[in-house]
Structure formats: structure tokens, C-alpha cells
Amino acid sequence: MSETLIAAEARVPNPGIGAEMRAGVYRGAGRVAVERVPVPKIEAGEVLIRVAACGICGTDLKKIQLGFVAPPQIFGHETAGTIVAVGVGVKRWKPGDRVIGFHHVPCGSCFYCVRRLFSQCPGYRKVGLTAGFTPNGGGFAEYVRAMPWIVERGLMEIPEGVSFEEATFVEPVNTCLKAVECARVAAGETVLVIGQGPIGLLLMMLSKLAGATVLASDPMLERRAKSLSLGAAAAFDPSEGRLTEQVRERTKGRGTDAAIIAVPLPAALTEGLAAARPGGRVLLFAQNDPTMRLEFPAAEVGVDEKQILGSYSSALDRNEVCANLVFSRKLPVAQLITHRFPLDEIERALALASRPTRESLKVLVLP
């Protein structure tokens, strides 16, 4: 980090009792407005974090655009910042610590956790980071409150020399690594990643780190170029209508061992199945819209024995691995950041993230 950035990060005030802050408040489908709200009050075992950076996630965009949850809410869960206050009983953390915060963590011992299905743990659904209203991450605000179970198991220290912007990627990298492992990507295989937005690029790079040859697909020339620069063996334009043919030309006519779908389009499942070889795997990563319905040729599964898999959210036992990938810069996540917006311009930030341009990839909010 530059000396200027380090100095700026060091000046983090601790708000007084009754203080207010700015936050991007969701007020209904498609509406987020910057408002002044109370700074969250912390209780015993909790900490208050001054948010330095928060990435915009596709899941937040779906909630905002489609109105899946009741307002008011403060979203944002790819959060990094500095602890400014600690509650009674907090031993591990102190004011001035630079941290990332996971907004929910599993219990670690239930039926699902024992089977590594952490996101299906009933306790996992209980959000523990909030900037006010119903807890929902809170990173689109100046301050967030971390509840006791997050303080105990859902905070991670940011090493010296790693920026807050880079640190916001630990959570999304975790979700992507979990997906790559769920797809059983292995060394020597060929994998197709459909969609080369920020998440698709992470899935591509992680598949390559697993030892696979990775083919990519995206209609935007600039995203295909970025994919090639970050390690894809080839990048195809699906709008040409030749994706299956192009994949088979690269795989001795068989198709890929796995296809990972990183765009929330129903047609992408058909593309992934057509590109996968008999006995191959197709993983749905972006299909988490509860209203979406998917159709596919039954014979692709019932005759060709292709498997359709799903992966959702992060895995608690991969936090350290993912943090090391980001902090060591083995994953060059900073190269994915194209736009940064102050909190007062969150409406512009959300609009760009939901309707990307040829120049845009990862969009960050810097409160």
C-alpha cells in the first residue's frame, strides 16, 4: 500500500453515542437511497467496524432489483474495514485492527456442517453483520456491527501491505473455490467457464490453479481479452452460435470434463450441457434466483450421464486457504477492480454493476 493510503486508513474515528452515519438504504424493488441512520450500538462480545471498502455482489443486486426481501435493508457483504470499538468480553480484537467480516458463519457441528454443507446449516442463515434494520450485511454504510458469533469465528485480520480493496475479495473467492471443488475440477481436465465477469474470471483462475485447461465464454470482447490475459487457454463468443463446436475442436470431439455457469441465464444451462462430454459435470453457480425455472434435454442426463451440480455461498473450512490466495496475490484480484464509487454515489455504482459496460468488471463502494 502507498504511504498515503496507510495514513488515510489510520485515521478512523470512533463515533460517539447517538452519532449518525450515511448508509445506502434499500427502500423497495430497484430503490436504494443514501440516508442518515444511527451508528449501530454494540453489546457485549461485539465489535464496531468502520467500513473502508465493500464489493457489490450479484446476489445483492438480485435482491435489490427483484425485491426479494422487505425494506428497509442495508446490503453489502464483501466488507473490509477497521475495528473502532469492542464490547465487554472481546479478547481477540482491539481498536485499530484491520479485518474482513463474513456476514454469516455456520455452527460447525450440525447434520449439515458435519457433511460440509455449511450453507445449509440453520445457523448459517442468521446474519451477524449489520448496519441497522434487519441484519443483511451492512457494508453499504460507514459502520457495521459484528455480533458475537461473527466476532468469534467470522472475522479475519488483514495483513500489513494488503489493501482493503484486495481484502474484499476473500469472501467471493471462497464461494468460487467451493464451486470449483464441488465441480470436482482436477489436474489434466478441460473446463469451460460460461461468463467472464468478475465471478467468472475468479472461477476461471481457480480452475487453472487446480491444474485444468480452462476455456472461457463471454459475448464481450474486452472480457474475453481479460480472460486470456489471466490464463484462459481460449475464449469464445457464444453469440456466434458455435460454442459447442469450438469446445469440441479443443477436446478431441468429446466436450469438456466440466462446465461452470457463471451467468444467471437459463439458456446457459443448455450451453453447458451441450459443451460437456458424456459423463461430464455441469455446475450452476449463478442460478440462485428463487423464481427462475430451468429446462434441459432429459437425455443429456438420463442417457449421456451428465451430472448437474449446484454450489451456493462459502465454506467455513476454506477461509484460510482463500485468504492466503488473496493476501499472497497468487490470485491477482486487484486486476479485476475497474470502478470505485463513494457511498454518496451508490446508486450509480449499483446501476453499473447491474448493467455492466465493456470497460467494467468489479465495482467497489468506498464509504
ABEGO torsion letter per residue (X at the ends): XBAAAAAAAABBBBBBBGBBBBBBBBAEBGBBBBBBBBBBBBBBGBBBBBBABBBBBAAAAAAAAAGABBOBBBBEABBBBBBABBBBGBAABBBGBBBBBBABBBAGABAAAAAGBAAABAAAABBABBAEEBBAGGABBABBBBBAAAAAAABBBBBBGBBAAAAAAAAAAAAAAAAAAAAGBBBGBBBBBBEABAAAAAAAAAAAAAGBBBBBBBABAAAAAAAAAAGBABBBBAAAGAAAAAAAAAAGGAEBABBBBABBBAAAAAAAAAABBBGBBBBBAABABAABBBBBBAAAAAAAGBBBBBBBEBBAAAAAAAAAAAAAGABBAAAABABBBBAAAAAAAAAAAABBBAABBBBBBBX
